[in-house]
Structures are given as structure tokens and as C-alpha cells.
């Protein structure tokens, strides 16, 4: 077999230009305070190889504002001036085969910061979620779906005054979730915290193309593998469905 | 020895103290003072400037007559600077920095409304600032002249040059759009100098100053005895290109990725941790003990510091900040911030960005 041409740097450049396009779109919509974290992520992806054949970038605090009217179930929480902070570290294979996990590392966190009005004062109030790709090499006492979304976790814990906060903070439940990159992750934030009426630009061609590309790259192999679990050749799957959802019962 | 020519129409007894303050004890910088009326004829000035590496101008040169020949100059700083910049392009004179020294009141009347002349000067110093910080002015004048020389030499040695060579940095530190800026046309030395100073050194993004550096590491630099040892550890990422002598900067990518990730043994970026966590990790991994965590401006502010409040110079988590109104950033530049409270109290010279006004109004309303 002749050695295949290494397209890694072209693929890194392509992912970088997608991030740059997203930055331009978000800048135009003015819902992010400073889009420079996305441009920085793009440059990081373009110029740096985390390893041979791997792309990667960090999106460092991207702050969203003017959230939609979010329902909060306690009236003392004020979210009218709340902000969302989005951060992500992601790495993936430049040229994955059709049936393997295209990502190798993923950590995404979303922190909501608002205010809590107690009898005398306004106190900072938080909420946080994180989406991780479980590192199967590290031992853990609980089952971890490969991609899981949890509430709270260490990132919230470190923000809080531990004596005064009436919230139970545990990094559970670990809800099975789809893999994300910055484009899908930011779309997740937008579609969860803004009314659809404020998101007209999601229908624009440039945005749709960005989404479609990321979904094709990350979600298709994910669903193909899960679909394969119940097919005749399940044993031949190179990406194990049980890794994705460890709760899957294997009685084949 | 770097020599500047300083033209000012005020009485010599009024202006000499500024000059003396700046060059006092200096072995490297020399400034000659002249009345502008001596150079009615531009070509006399061009000839004279051959012996100098920089020019200092008062903003108004045409108000007061010279004591010796009772003549007034018939030009101002902007017209003169324009003439010199044109001669530079014609290669009739070597490229050199031009700065303005003027009283704040005079600048307010005329310069601040005159945007067309902003590009001509490298720097505008209020005379009041010179009195406060003569050493900084000394270092900057020196660095400006050295930087011009370096860029000029670099440019004449190579027709097409790599920006990373000019900036003495790795390619990967320099944003692709910045590279493009230099590829597109033949830039003059003055344009390159202005770009480096205004767009790379003064606007944070690719590079950060010491206050931002301390903010990102979560360290109170003034309270920490080992701060200089931290600087030694990251000396490799210091900016060494033109003007770096007076404008100390660090490559953000170098510090945050190339130093922090392996040093801390962490997968995630430093910005995700709060100041306490950052400082604990730095202390543990470097063995430096005398490092104190930076405190937020207000007790209820967050401590995932990444930027500073421009007004107080203190570390700021952008979540507690308001972006300021300034020239829209280029893709490689970060927004600059003031703290929420500075913005609410409308302190200082920075105005909130127009997109922040609605939010501020809301916050004012809820706070009563």
C-alpha cells in the first residue's frame, strides 16, 4: 500500500476557517461580548498540531449576553442581566475513518451567572453544566457514557461560597449527549437560552452550512455506530456502541 | 547615543525643564532644543535632521516669536510631520519617529478633533505626563528610535520578509491576518512601526502586558516576592521585537499554552480555573512559595481573571466587566474592559461600548 497523503494541515485550516466564519456571524448578531476567543481558537487550530494527524483548539471564556427570558423556578433569582460563559477544549482526528470516533478529547462547560436577591443584598448566583468525553483510561466508580452532560461539577463548585448556597451540587446525572465542537456547542447554548424568534440568523445559508458540516463530521459516525449495535455485523464495529452508552445490554 | 531634535516655540526657560527631566543622567539619549522659526525653509530642517534619530514637536509651533530673530514659524506640527513623512517615502530622509509634546489644554482645543493627523505621529505626550514619568518617556523615546532603525535595516536587507523574523517570534504566535497585512503591499517603515505599536503592542490579543499577565496567572504581582522569579520562568515568551525595550509584552499563546499546559500538567486552559486554583498549581509545580493570589476588585466579583479593568489596572474576570468604546478590534485583538462598578459610577476616561448601555441601564434599575 502506498502511503496516503497527509491532509492534516488542510483539515486544520478548514476547521479554523469555520470558526472564523462563526466569529463573524456572532459579531454581527452582537450577542457575544467579545468574539476574540473564537478567532484565537481558529488560529490555535490552524497553527498547532496537538499530535500527528490530530486537530485541536480551546475556546476560552466566550461571554454571551442578552439571553432570552429564561424560566427560573425560584423568584429570588434574577436572570434579567444573566450571562452565559462558554468554554471548550476539543481535539479530534484529522482524517477519521467512517466508523470511528472523530474526537479524542472534549470538555465543554457552560456557566450561567445571575444574581440572587436575599433580604439585604444581591448575591452572585450560578448554574453550570459540563459536557465531557469520558476518558476511558481513567478508572471511575460510576458508569460514564462516552459523551455525557452533567449539571454542576467541579467548575461550579469552585465558584461557590460553600456555606451559603442552597443547591445540591453533584456532577450527576450523566446524561448521554451528542459530541460537540465549538459550532455545535455554541448552537446548543443559543437554542437553549434564547427564544427562537431571536435566532433568525440560524436559517441563513452560512450558518446552516457550518452546522451541517459539523453534524456530518461528528454526529453521523455516532449514530451509525449506535445503529450498528442492533445489526447483524455488530461484532465488527470498530467504534464500540458500549463505549458510547455503557448501559447498553449486550445479549447478542 | 540617540539624538532627538525638539522644536517648540515657547521660551527656552519654559521648555528646557521638560527636556532636562527626560535626559537627566542618561548616557544614551540626547535632545537638542530649537525654536521652529529657524526652519521656515523645510529643506533646512531635512538637512538638519540627518544628524538625528528622532523628532519632538510642540503641537502649536506658530504662536510665539523666537527671542533671537523675532520671527514666528508659519507651520504647525501636523503640516511639518506630513512633509517629513512624504520626504521619507521619497527617500530624501531616513525614517524617524516623530512625537508630540504639548500642554493638555492646547491638545484639547485642536489635536483631539483632528483625526487626519493621528497617523503622522508615533506618540502624543501631554507635558503634564512628562513631569509625572520622565523615565518612561526617556525609555520610550530611546526604544522608538532603536525600533525605527531596526525596521529600516530589516526592510532594506530583505525585499520580502517574514513578519515572525521582524518580530523575533515563532510563526505560530503571529495571526495569519497580521502576516497578510505585511504581504499585501510594500509598507513604509513608519507604517510598520505604527502597526506594531498601535495594533500589536497597545491592543491586547497576541501579546499581553505585565498587568494582564499577572491577571491570567491569578497572581498579585506587587504583593508576591517571587513574581520576578515567575517572570524568569517565562522569559522565553517575552516579546523581543522592535519597541519591546519600552513596551514590555509577552506572547499570550506562549505563556498560556506552551508554558502553562506542560507546567501545570493540566488538560484544560488556565482560564477555566479560578485564581486560587491557578496560584496553588503554580506554587506546587514551580516550587515558588512567595506568590499571593490576586483579589478581585469587589468581594462579589469572580476570580477567573483574564483581563484587567482599564481604569483601575486591577485584574478582572470579564464576566464582571463592561467592554469599552474604542476602535473596533481586529480579529487578533481582544476587547478591553472596565469593571461593572467603574462603568456604573461613570469614572475615568473610558466610556462603555454602545452595545453595553442597555445592560447598564437594566442593572442600574435593579440595583435601585
Contacts between the chains, C-beta under 8 A, distances in Angstrom:
chain1	res1	chain2	res2	distance
A	20	B	331	7.3
A	23	B	331	7.1
A	30	B	355	5.4
A	33	B	318	6.9
A	33	B	323	5.8
A	33	B	335	6.8
A	34	B	318	7.0
A	34	B	323	6.3
A	34	B	329	7.8
A	34	B	334	6.2
A	34	B	335	3.8
A	36	B	205	6.3
A	36	B	329	6.6
A	36	B	331	7.3
A	36	B	332	7.6
A	36	B	333	6.6
A	36	B	334	4.5
A	36	B	335	6.7
A	39	B	175	7.7
A	39	B	331	4.3
A	39	B	332	6.5
A	40	B	205	7.9
A	40	B	332	7.9
A	43	B	175	5.4
A	43	B	176	6.8
A	43	B	253	8.0
A	43	B	332	7.4
A	44	B	253	7.2
A	44	B	257	7.3
A	46	B	176	6.5
A	47	B	171	7.1
A	47	B	172	3.8
A	47	B	176	7.9
A	48	B	172	5.9
A	48	B	257	7.6
A	58	B	257	7.8
A	58	B	268	7.9
A	58	B	269	4.7
A	60	B	269	5.3
A	60	B	271	4.3
A	60	B	272	7.7
A	60	B	306	7.2
A	61	B	271	5.6
A	61	B	304	6.9
A	61	B	306	6.2
A	61	B	318	6.0
A	61	B	319	7.5
A	63	B	318	5.8
A	63	B	319	6.2
A	65	B	359	6.4
A	66	B	358	7.8
A	66	B	359	7.5
A	78	B	366	6.4
A	80	B	362	6.1
A	80	B	366	6.9
A	81	B	359	6.3
A	81	B	362	5.5
A	81	B	363	5.4
A	81	B	366	6.9
A	83	B	319	6.0
A	85	B	319	6.0
A	87	B	269	7.3
A	87	B	271	6.9
A	87	B	272	5.6
A	89	B	267	6.5
A	89	B	268	5.4
A	89	B	269	6.5
A	105	B	267	7.0
A	107	B	267	7.1
A	107	B	268	6.0
A	109	B	272	7.0
A	113	B	302	7.3
A	113	B	319	5.5
A	115	B	366	7.7
A	122	B	366	7.7
A	122	B	367	7.1
A	123	B	300	6.9
A	124	B	300	5.4
A	124	B	302	7.2
A	155	B	272	6.7
A	158	B	273	7.4
A	158	B	274	5.2
A	158	B	276	7.8
A	158	B	277	6.3
A	159	B	274	6.9
A	159	B	302	6.8
